[in-house]
């Protein structure tokens, strides 16, 4: 499915925590981990589990940059 979002990162699911309504998903992208909160139903529809190959799509109006 083509998307207009340009920030698409391939990674591997490391954690899936299902709550009553929401789910927290942690994806390993290279040396970094990206954490997303999605609906529980979406996580179940995708049948997300540890080890799954996924694509993280980031579409945001605000991105913060920090430099040490």
ChimeraX attribute file (.defattr): number of C-alpha atoms within 10 A of each C-alpha:
attribute: neighborCount
match mode: 1-to-1
recipient: residues
	/A:1	2
	/A:2	4
	/A:3	8
	/A:4	7
	/A:5	10
	/A:6	9
	/A:7	12
	/A:8	12
	/A:9	15
	/A:10	13
	/A:11	20
	/A:12	19
	/A:13	22
	/A:14	18
	/A:15	16
	/A:16	18
	/A:17	13
	/A:18	17
	/A:19	10
	/A:20	8
	/A:21	9
	/A:22	15
	/A:23	19
	/A:24	16
	/A:25	20
	/A:26	19
	/A:27	25
	/A:28	20
	/A:29	17
	/A:30	10
	/A:31	5
	/A:32	9
	/A:33	14
	/A:34	14
	/A:35	16
	/A:36	14
	/A:37	14
	/A:38	14
	/A:39	16
	/A:40	17
	/A:41	14
	/A:42	12
	/A:43	19
	/A:44	12
	/A:45	9
	/A:46	9
	/A:47	9
	/A:48	16
	/A:49	16
	/A:50	13
	/A:51	13
	/A:52	13
	/A:53	15
	/A:54	15
	/A:55	15
	/A:56	19
	/A:57	14
	/A:58	13
	/A:59	12
	/A:60	8
	/A:61	5
	/A:62	5
	/A:63	7
	/A:64	4
	/A:65	4
	/A:66	4
	/A:67	3
	/A:68	2
